Amino acid sequence: MPFAVSGSTTFVEAKGKKVRGRVYPWGVIEIENPEHSDFVKLRTMLIAHMQDLQEVTQEVHYENYRLQKLAVEAKAGAKAELLIDSTLSRSVDGDEMKRILEEKEAELRKMQELMAKMQAEIHKN
């Protein structure tokens, strides 16, 4: 249902009374006169349903927005978070740390030897 709404913050004289309205060449529009404007109906409806509007805004619109943002952030940070959590959750003592480092160094040596063999093969051909 469309509303015919006009608004004003100025007071004008109409029929010997000061009313909030607008003056036009054809006459005065009284903002709070239901024959001239639906402003009073719209204002009453908005004030009466303000709590509903606030709840819908909070519970529906804001929560949807928040969930979308959290989903984007979760996707971006999930891998890093999992890596940090798994690293922090493992308690490694000094001996185990040495063993892990030695394994990594052995793995690096194997990779370097493999790279050297591959480069030798490439240079042969």
Secondary structure, DSSP 8 states (H G I E B T S, - for coil): --------SSEEEETTEEEEEEEETTEEEETT-TTT-SHHHHHHHHHHTHHHHHHHIIIIIIHHHHHHHHHHHHHHHHHHHHHHHHHHH----HHHHHHHHHHHHHHHHHHHHHHHHHHHHHHH-
